[in-house]
């Protein structure tokens, strides 16, 4: 585990290099822009080791297709450089993003994501549940829809 990782809010464009390397390898940088990236209630966070960006997480005010309600926030574009994976960077990013929403916008939010197979355990450890069968996102790969609900501070997040 790395103890010197700092999480801060970043600009959309700062997410693109890591999105490209981890989430869109071999594809152009233009594929790294996601619909909703510039919306008022979209926030991007970066994990820094010293001054080097090593992980990213974006969160959008958006309900999954199978749900309704204004309390939903989508975790998307979660990525950590490969040599930082398995060192708690993803958990720190996820917790920071969720705590930001709980503190600033939504006292009892529901978080959801389309989790890649490789990331399912990260989300399970953070209290998310798989709520549907595996599905394929074209040109990206297999995913599971996962949701975390019934949060209430201060016990909403797991320790890092």
JOBELJO-V675903 format. One record per pair of residues at least 24 apart in sequence whose C-alpha atoms are under 7 Angstrom apart, sorted by the first residue. I is the first residue (numbers start at 1). J is the second residue. D is the distance in whole Angstrom. If there is no record, write none. Layout:
i:I j:J d:D
i:I j:J d:D
This chain:
i:1 j:87 d:4
i:1 j:88 d:6
i:2 j:87 d:6
i:4 j:49 d:6
i:5 j:47 d:6
i:5 j:48 d:5
i:5 j:49 d:5
i:6 j:47 d:6
i:6 j:48 d:5
i:6 j:49 d:7
i:7 j:45 d:7
i:7 j:46 d:6
i:7 j:47 d:5
i:7 j:48 d:6
i:7 j:93 d:7
i:8 j:45 d:6
i:8 j:46 d:6
i:8 j:47 d:7
i:9 j:44 d:6
i:9 j:45 d:4
i:9 j:46 d:6
i:10 j:44 d:5
i:10 j:45 d:5
i:10 j:46 d:6
i:11 j:44 d:6
i:12 j:37 d:7
i:12 j:44 d:6
i:15 j:56 d:6
i:18 j:79 d:7
i:18 j:81 d:7
i:19 j:77 d:7
i:19 j:79 d:7
i:22 j:79 d:6
i:22 j:81 d:7
i:47 j:93 d:7
i:54 j:80 d:6
i:54 j:81 d:5
i:54 j:84 d:7
i:55 j:79 d:6
i:55 j:80 d:4
i:55 j:81 d:6
i:55 j:89 d:7
i:56 j:80 d:6
i:57 j:93 d:6
i:59 j:97 d:7
i:71 j:106 d:7
i:71 j:109 d:5
i:71 j:110 d:6
i:72 j:109 d:6
i:72 j:110 d:5
i:72 j:111 d:6
i:73 j:110 d:6
i:73 j:111 d:5
i:73 j:112 d:6
i:74 j:111 d:6
i:74 j:112 d:5
i:74 j:113 d:6
i:75 j:111 d:7
i:75 j:112 d:6
i:75 j:113 d:5
i:76 j:113 d:6
i:91 j:160 d:6
i:92 j:160 d:6
i:95 j:157 d:6
i:107 j:152 d:7
i:108 j:150 d:7
i:108 j:151 d:5
i:108 j:152 d:6
i:109 j:149 d:7
i:109 j:151 d:6
i:110 j:147 d:7
i:110 j:148 d:6
i:110 j:149 d:4
i:110 j:150 d:7
i:111 j:147 d:6
i:111 j:148 d:5
i:111 j:149 d:6
i:112 j:146 d:5
i:112 j:147 d:4
i:112 j:148 d:6
i:113 j:145 d:6
i:113 j:146 d:5
i:113 j:147 d:7
i:114 j:143 d:6
i:114 j:144 d:5
i:114 j:145 d:5
i:114 j:146 d:6
i:115 j:143 d:5
i:115 j:144 d:5
i:115 j:145 d:6
i:115 j:146 d:7
i:116 j:142 d:6
i:116 j:143 d:4
i:116 j:144 d:7
i:117 j:142 d:6
i:117 j:143 d:6
i:126 j:158 d:6
